[in-house]
Structure formats: structure tokens, C-alpha cells
């Protein structure tokens, strides 16, 4: 399980110290990897909002002063490791802030248009894109950034818009830093299908998910984002989303890992779409039970429907923590660590007339059945199981299978045969 944190808005204080003080709670959820969004100083030129975007970095090897100092950060690293978690940091290597010193010291590193610093995506007005072609010096400098953070104790990196960084960067940088730590974890923010179409149409670098798996251990789940959001907006049927999941099984390496998520800092809270605790809970069960690694965005425990602002101070209200929801997350995370979820065979999704996500895992020893009732449908659904009473793996209650049918309820159904 990956737990994503934006330090500034994690707490009212918005500091490394405040995050360190809450690490035991984060670990108790079942977190294996704590992922920090960018923590470096933010550019001032063309800044968005009061604080600016954390993805417009002015100095890759410094800390934003409002978050704390290097002693505070070292303490966060040490405490994270002491609790058995790994620490991952965002790396924003497709672009920098337009007032990064390199724009003056190394202007050839950047993409220029009509004599001015520019970027390839119009909405990103507060950044300047790097130009990787014929720029081995840029790759060398960015590789040094990775070395710097590895020396600070980082266990892995999440790469922002990884699809827009070319092959030759990864082919050079990753082998170099894996020599320092062969256990580094690389997470790629791959992009959705529509963005792939846009970038390739305009002649920009856009690596497919299949290409990124040559370098990364984990990819974002954005190749099914169109179908996911289409369903939430009542524009596409759930079966389109399920079919997109099946295509992943056919397209990618057998041991592919997707970061399953239903919300993150770029997308609205799942509760904003469902407006229903139990639908949200079923979507969270999907996040844990689908093949891959669960990815949670901080604050989901409060069932908030508010997407925090990146450019402003906007902390989570932790007083609204939903204890039942936290209990489910904790138990789902514990269940996810069973060996059956790590196998590369015996995984399938099953269609139903009702809007439910039916997932199964099977091996020689057991069969695991998961029904995520994301639509909160009522009534019976057919299920290919022997008649009997099974034990729910989260609640301990009976799951009664009669005449090849099971009764749906508000909660996900999870049992083992």
C-alpha cells in the first residue's frame, strides 16, 4: 500500500515535524510506502496562487523552508524507516520552474519558442519544459539529483508525467542509481489515453505504458481513466471500465503492477462523485482487491469530498475521521498482504448485469471471491460457488450462497473457498 502525502496540506502546521508526529497512525493503516509530493522550493515567476505549484521546482536539492529544515527531514526519514515503511519522493524531471537557475546557467536544457522559455502543454504556464534531445549534460545533472536524494535516505521515486520523458533518460539514469541501491522503487505517473493521443498528434514524446514497464516497477492506472471517469459521470457503463482492466492483462508483462487508485491530488475525491459512504467504501475495496498495489490519497479516511488546493494552504480536517472507514482500510490492507495477491496467474474479473466489480483469485490451495457493490445495487446476483455458508474475511459475518446466488448489501463481500 502506498500512502500519498502533500506535506503542506497534511496538517494545520504543514511541516515535516507534524507529519512525523502522525507516522504511527499512517503505519497502522497498513502503509508500506509513504510517498511525498514535491518538498523543494517553488518558483516565484508565473506562480499560481499564494504558494505556487509544488510541481514548479526552483531548486531540486533544497527544501521549501516553510516545511522545515534538514534535521526535521532526516528525522522524518529515520522515523519512517524505524516503523518499517519506505519513503518515496516525487521527481519532477519533465520541467522546472521558469526561474530555476539552470534557465540562465544552462539555457540549452530548455524548450524555447520565439526566443522565450516555453512548454508543450498550454495550461502549465508556471513551468518551463526541458529539452532532452542532444542534452547528455541535462541527463547527468538530473541523475545527480537522484543520487542526492538517495544519499538523504530515499527508497524510491515517483516520476511526474513519466510518459513525457524519453527512453534515453531512463536508460542512462536508472542503471546509474540502481548501483547505489538495487532495491529502489520506481513509480511512473503514466498518462490517460486522451493525453497520449494529444501529445503524439503534436509530435511530443509520449511513452506507452508498455514501454514504461521496461524501466518502472509500478505505473499509474490512468490507461483506464477514461472509462473510470465515464462511469462516475454516468456517461459510460461499468462494463467498459472492467473491459479496460482486462486489456491490461493482455497488454503488459505478466508481472505488471498498477497503482490502483480512485483519487489523488490531480483528481476529485471519490466521495465527491458518490456522495455515499458505502459506494465509496466499495470503491476503496476495489483499490485493495484489484491486481496491483493500493494507492491512497491522504485524507480519504475522513470521507471528505473536498479536493485540497495545491496552490493554497488547505489542510485536511482530521477531526472528521470515520472510524468504521479506517477499520475497513486497515483490514483490507492486512488482507492484501496475503500471498495470493502477489501471484501472476489465476486472476479474473467477472461480468454481471448489475454494476458490481467481481474479482477472483485462484490457486491450488484456495479461491478468493470479491464483490464490490460500487452502485449499491440491491437484490441477488448469480455466483458460481457451491452452496454453503462462508466467512466474510473482513467482518467475520456469514456469506450465504444458495441456489448459486448471493444477496448484495451495502458492504463489499469478500470470502475464501
C-alpha positions, 0 to 999 in steps of 0.5 A: 500500500502506498500512502500519498502525502502533500506535506503542506496540506497534511496538517494545520502546521504543514511541516515535516515535524507534524507529519512525523508526529502522525507516522504511527497512525499512517503505519497502522493503516497498513502503509508500506510506502509513504510517498511525498509530493514535491518538498523543494522550493517553488518558483516565484515567476508565473506562480499560481496562487499564494504558494505556487505549484509544488510541481514548479521546482526552483531548486531540486536539492533544497527544501521549501523552508516553510516545511522545515529544515534538514534535521526535521527531514532526516528525522522524518526519514529515520522515523519512517524507516524505524516503523518499517515503511519506505519513503518515496519522493516525487521527481519532477524531471519533465520541467522546472520552474521558469526561474530555476537557475539552470534557465540562465546557467544552462539555457540549452536544457530548455524548450524555447519558442520565439526566443522565450522559455516555453512548454508543450502543454498550454495550461502549465504556464508556471513551468518551463519544459526541458529539452532532452534531445542532444542534452547528455549534460541535462541527463547527468545533472538530473541523475545527480539529483537522484543520487542526492536524494538517495544519499538523504535516505530515499527508497524510491521515486515517483516520476511526474508525467513519466510518459513525457520523458524519453527512453534515453533518460531512463536508460542512462539514469536508472542503471546509474542509481540502481548501483547505489541501491538495487532495491529502489522503487520506481513509480511512473505517473503514466498518462490517460489515453486522451493525453497520449493521443494529444501529445503524439498528434503534436509530435511530443514524446509520449511513452506507452505504458508498455514501454514504461514497464521496461524501466518502472516497477509500478505505473499509474492506472490512468490507461483506464481513466477514461472509462473510470471517469465515464462511469462516475459521470454516468456517461459510460457503463461499468462494463467498459471500465472492467473491459479496460482492466482486462486489456491490461492483462493482455497488454503488459508483462505478466508481472505488471503492477498498477497503482490502483487508485480512485483519487489523488491530488490531480483528481476529485475525491471519490466521495465527491462523485458518490456522495455515499459512504458505502459506494465509496467504501466499495470503491476503496475495496476495489483499490485493495482487491484489484491486481496491483498495489493500493494507492491512497490519497491522504485524507480519504479516511475522513470521507471528505469530498473536498479536493485540497488546493495545491496552490493554497494552504488547505489542510485536511480536517482530521477531526472528521475521521470515520472510524468504521472507514479506517477499520475497513482500510486497515483490514483490507490492507492486512488482507492484501498482504496475503500471498495470493495477491502477489501471484501472476496467474489465476486472476479474473474479473467477472461480468454481471448485469448489475454494476458490481466489480467481481474479482477472483483469485485462484490457486491450488490451495484456495479461491478468493471471491470479491464483490464490490457493490460500487452502485449499491445495487440491491437484490441477488446476483448469480455466483458460481460457488457451491452452496454453503455458508462462508466467512466474510474475511473482513467482518467475520459475518456469514456469506450465504450462497444458495441456489448459486446466488448471493444477496448484495448489501451495502458492504463489499463481500469478500470470502475464501473457498 
